[in-house]
Amino acid sequence: MKLSHSILILTLVATPLFAQPAPVAPVAAASTETWSVDKAHSMATFKVRHIVSNVTGNFRNFDADINIDRAHPANSSVDFTIQTTSIDTGNTNRDEHLRTADFFDVAKFPTISFKSTSVKPKSANDFEVTGDLSMHGVTKRITIPVTFLGFGKDGRGGEKAGFEIETTIDRKDFGIVWNKTIDEGGMLLGDDVKIAINLEANKKK
């Protein structure tokens, strides 16, 4: 299934993520801030074609270690992990099938992970994040577009950051190939999986 790069709605004021600094000496590690996912306000969803429509679902259990360097975004990084058994499409029988060896094989491959290797700014709020996506025992290097939605205060002395990711992957690239021919011709499922991930992150104190 193809996952589109990430459906979370964040109501943050979109301010520039990174100021353009004057030339400075090499950046110290202390300039990188660590952030964690606010799971109550984040979602990791996907969509795949079923005959003539689309089936949507989400993963209820996921987390990320996000490191942000505001002055030097190329020094930022993310390590994102999904627990595959937490898949939820709103249909118990379908979810159980998706957990089997036909699809995610959660007993053998309990996680999906993405670990960044580089961050390339495209504009003040748009970035290309390259990294290794591991799913179903297969690891491939991919580049996903990430939109920064802003920083904001939570009213309790904390700070938040918002991110939105939308991308598409071919599930067959990761060895998830199960399908079925329908009587009228064609296949039951599409190969492309559209993924939408919206993250609201809390700055660690």
N, C-alpha and C positions, 0 to 999 in steps of 0.2 A: 504494500500500500504506500502511496506517496503522501507524505506529510507536508502540508503547506507551512513555510517558515513563518506560527504561531499563530479562546477568544476572550481576552480579558479587557474590561473597559476601565480605564483609569481616568480619574477626573483631576488631573494635576495640571497646573499652569505650565505650559511648554516654554521653558527658558533655555537658552543655549547651554548645552552640556559642557562645552569646553571653551574657555576663553583662548584667544590666540596670543600666547605669551611672547615676550621679547626673548631673544636667544639667552639661554642660561647654561650653567654647568650641567653635567649629567645628573639625571633625576635620582634622588635618594629613594630607597624603598619606602620610607615613611610617608611619601606623598600619595601612596596608593591606599584607598579606603576600602574596607570590606563590607559587603552588603549581603543580606539574606532575604529569601523570598517570604513575602507576606501571603501565606497560602489562602487566607480568607478573601483576598482581593486579586487573586491571580488564577489563570486557567491555561491548560494545555489541551487543545482540541484538534480534531482531525475530521476530514471529510473524504469519502470515497464513493464513486459511482456504483449504484446497484440497479442494473437493467436500464431504467430510463430516468431514475431520480438519484438522489444522493443520500447516503446514510452518514450521520454525524455522530461523534462520540468524544469522550475526553478521558484523560487519566486523572484520577482523583488524588494520587500520591506522587509528588515530585518535589525536588528541591534543587537549589543551586548555590554555589559559592561564586559571588560576583566581586571582582576587584576593579575599582574605578580610579583612574588617574585623571583628574579633571583637567589639568594643565597639559598633559601628554597622553591623549587617548590611546595611542598605539601601545602604551604600556598596560592597558586594561586587559582583563581576561575573564572568562566564565567557564565554570565546570557544572554542567546541568545533568541531572539524573532523574529518570522516570522509573517507577516501579510498575512493571508490565501487568502484574496481577490486578492493578487498580483500574483497569480499563472498564469503561461504563458507556454503553450505547443506549441504555434505557430498555434493554431487552435481555432478560436473564439467560435464555437459551443461546442467543447470539453471543453474549459475552463469554459464556462457557466455551463455545466453539472457538472464539478468538484466542482463548487461553491455551488451546491444545496445540499439538505439533503441526496442525494444518496452517497455523498462523504464528503467533508469538512464542509458543512453546515455553510458557512462563516457568515451568519446573526446571528447564535447562538453561533458559536465558531470562533471569528475573529482572533485568534492568535494560533500559535504553539510555545511552549516555552521549553527551556531546562535550568535548573538551577543546577549547579554542587554542589555536596556534598563532593567530595574528588578528589584529584589529586595524582596519584601514578606514579612516574618516573620508566620507564623500562630501559632506557638508557639515554644518554646525550640529545637526541632529540626525544625520543618516550615516550609517556605517556598514561596511562589509566585514563580516566576521567569518574567518576561515578556521576550520577545525576538523577533528575526527569524530564522525558519527558512528557509534557502535550499536548494532541492533541484530538480534537473531544470529549472533555469532559472526557477523560480518562487520568490518570496520572500513569506512570510506571517508576520504577527505572531501568536504563540501564547503561551499561559501554561501552564507545566508545573509540577507539584508536585515538590518536591525534599525528601528527607528527609536530614538530617545524622545520620551514624552515630557520630561521635565523633572525638576526637583521640587519638593514641597514639604512644608512642616505638617506634622500630624496633630498639633495642638497639645501634645503631652511632652514636649521637649525632644521629640525624635524627628528624624528627617527621612523622607521617602524619595525614591526615584522610580520612574516608570519607563517600561520598554515594551515595544510591540514587534513581533516577528511573524512574517508570513512567508512560507516557502512551499515547494512541492518536491516530493521524492517519488521515485519508481520503486514500489515495494519489491519487485523482482530483483532489483540490484542488491537486496539484502536477503535473498533466498526465501522470501515469502511469496510462493508461486501458486498456491491453491486457487483453483477456479472451477467453473462448471459450465458446460455448454447448455444453453437453453433450447427448448424444442423448436422455437421459431428462428433459431440461428443467433449467433452472437454469444457473448460470454456473460455470466452472471455478474461478475465484478470487474471494475476498472483496475488498471495497474497504478495509475497516479494517485497519490495520497496528498491532499492539501492539508498543510499544517498551519495552525494559528496559535501563537503563544503570546499571552499578555502577562507581563510581570509587574507587580508592584513590590518594590524591594525596600527593606528597612536597613538603614545604616547601623552597623554594629558599634556599640559604644565601647 
